[in-house]
Amino acid sequence: MKFNTKIIHGGQEHDLAYNAVVSPIYQTSTYSQSTPGGHKGYQYSRSANPTRYALEKAFASLENGKYGLAFSSGLAAIDAVLKLLKPGDEVISTVDLYGGTYRLFTNIYEDFGIKFHLVGMKNPNTIKDFITPNTKLIWVETPTNPILSIIDVMEVSKIAKAHHILLAVDNTFATPYLQQPLDLGADIVMHSATKYLSGHSDVVLGGLVVKDKDLADRLYFIQNASGAICGPQDAFLVLRGLKTLHVRMQRHCENAKTVAEYLNTHPKIENVYWPGLKSHHNHHIAESQMHDFGGVVSFSTKGNDYNAAVKIVENLKIFTLAESLGGVESLANHSASMSHVSVPKVEREKIGVLDSLIRLSVGIEDKTDIITDLKNAIG
Ligand SMILES: *Cc1c(COP(=O)(O)O)cnc(C)c1O
């Protein structure tokens, strides 16, 4: 089955009760049993729920995995992966991590005795310097947030495999439409389905996909034991959103290309970050591991003035000033005061999150309106 067909049908069966074409919302906590243990596979909705299961199968299908798991948020999904670890274990991850992931690693799991090495992975060989016998997990984001760095997943997976280390990839920015990390050698794919997978800025939900049965069993155990599951309504919304992922992504990428090229020639703009630009540091890797370059474009202004950047985001009219990304509507984010406010200034500047950095989640509106809006706001 080709991806554009899988997005509609992948992992999906018609409802067993009444042949409903769309997976119904099973808004129930429990299920009747004819005799103790006499049930149809569902006993209690923390452990399993038919709507959630339909979503989990869709996740697995889209990422070319075997097992999917859905959580109450992207961070709950990351949290479940970290619970595979024990005190004394070490994790190698990227320097320009999503702010919430950084906070979870450094403000929570470090206190539980897990050590994190946050390293630049533009050249994957850097990882080798940080591997110890205790290294159990490599956590990669690509493209990264908000600088859109590209990491070569296949090269990282070779290093991980050689040292028997699990490799997890946060595929939120790319989505399986653009990039399938399991095919590139990753063991775990993670999603904030809050973003492109649901696509309509109306739900918070996370997902994991793996191929290995033993790993799936361990993660399922954690999902059930810790209980950070998503509700059936939210699972339904993501299932609904998923079905248009391919058409939305196509337009996101097309509009983002127009925006990146516009900003790239603007006299007031200093840096433009979008993996599709020839000037991008790892453009050739993006070309080989992605089908297109995604809908997020970041930029900083000449003079790097904090207040000037704030003025730009305030002046935007089509772009809404808001956290998050990946919805049909265009959003703008001033990273230093919003998404990366929990990352200390020195740390944030080391990774290129300058005072004037603005991250655009380019929506699927008409691109001439989007460009006019930027033109008016930047001046
Ligand atoms: C939003 C996001 C997360 C966290 O997901 P939530 O659904 O907000 O918990 C993790 N990684 C990336 C790249 C994100 O954009």
The ligand as an SDF file (V2000), in Angstrom:
LIG
                    3D

 15 15  0  0  0  0  0  0  0  0999 V2000
    5.2760   19.8140   21.0510 C   0  0  0  0  0  0  0  0  0  0  0  0
    6.4650   18.9640   20.9850 C   0  0  0  0  0  0  0  0  0  0  0  0
    6.7220   17.9960   21.9610 C   0  0  0  0  0  0  0  0  0  0  0  0
    5.8310   17.8120   23.1820 C   0  0  0  0  0  0  0  0  0  0  0  0
    4.5630   17.3810   22.8270 O   0  0  0  0  0  0  0  0  0  0  0  0
    3.2310   17.7490   23.6620 P   0  0  0  0  0  0  0  0  0  0  0  0
    2.1670   17.0840   22.8860 O   0  0  0  0  0  0  0  0  0  0  0  0
    3.1370   19.2430   23.6940 O   0  0  0  0  0  0  0  0  0  0  0  0
    3.4310   17.1740   25.0230 O   0  0  0  0  0  0  0  0  0  0  0  0
    7.8400   17.2080   21.8210 C   0  0  0  0  0  0  0  0  0  0  0  0
    8.6770   17.3580   20.7700 N   0  0  0  0  0  0  0  0  0  0  0  0
    8.4730   18.2870   19.8270 C   0  0  0  0  0  0  0  0  0  0  0  0
    9.4310   18.4040   18.6900 C   0  0  0  0  0  0  0  0  0  0  0  0
    7.3600   19.1230   19.8960 C   0  0  0  0  0  0  0  0  0  0  0  0
    7.1750   20.0470   18.9460 O   0  0  0  0  0  0  0  0  0  0  0  0
  1  2  1  0
  2  3  1  0
  2 14  2  0
  3  4  1  0
  3 10  2  0
  4  5  1  0
  5  6  1  0
  6  7  2  0
  6  8  1  0
  6  9  1  0
 10 11  1  0
 11 12  2  0
 12 13  1  0
 12 14  1  0
 14 15  1  0
M  END
$$$$
